[in-house]
Amino acid sequence: GQQLNQSPQSMFIQEGEDVSMNCTSSSIFNTWLWYKQEPGEGPVLLIALYKAGELTSNGRLTAQFGITRKDSFLNISASIPSDVGIYFCAGRVKGGSQGNLIFGKGTKLSVKP
Amino acid sequence: NAGVMQNPRHLVRRRGQEARLRCSPMKGHSHVYWYRQLPEEGLKFMVYLQKENIIDESGMPKERFSAEFPKEGPSILRIQQVVRGDSAAYFCASSPVTGAVTFLSGNTIYFGEGSWLTVV
């Protein structure tokens, strides 16, 4: 089936550092979503991207929909301890049903105060 | 996450028993989705339902699993004769009605807090 390659798998950073993670796919996606999940909780939507080349910010978070439509990245600037969690990219393959999101395996972020 | 309600949050079942997981979508949302998450993995799509209709069940195991979203009441994911491999977190999500005008914003999917199934 479809797969998303998300990297890195995990990151250990110092508070105040910037973070970058990305997802790539072999298929064309028409939607990219970035979620954050904390232990014992469901994924929380951070940023949604719907057009190739789109660059969207949400506070300290910035995400872009790659122009090839096969990749996306998420940047977090000036990280703080509460950024800790697992970040998932998710995408909807062109022609796929509305609810059928493909998820990456996640990037586990640890922030040292 | 606010608004998509799942229960129970935690469920323990013995092998061979049935598990029923319930999901009430956000107010105004008529599309419901079920996903499964194994430990250390991303979420995997199972099924997409609208009221009284299954739209896409391409991710549902062929046996023992079923889902419904009746005209009244919550969506139910039912797992019959559970096995240890069914132990996972099951997430429900919902979205508003989609259409030409609302296509972009309507594509956003919001998740509940999950139901953790443990089969012993």
Interface residues (C-beta under 8 A of the other chain):
Chain A: L4 Q6 T31 L33 Y35 G40 E41 G42 P43 V44 L45 A48 Y50 F88 A90 R92 S97 Q98 G99 N100 L101 I102 F103 G104 K105 G106
Chain B: N1 V4 Q6 H31 Y33 Y35 E40 E41 G42 L43 K44 F45 Y48 I55 D56 S58 G59 F91 A93 S95 T98 L104 N107 T108 I109 Y110 F111 G112 E113 G114 W116
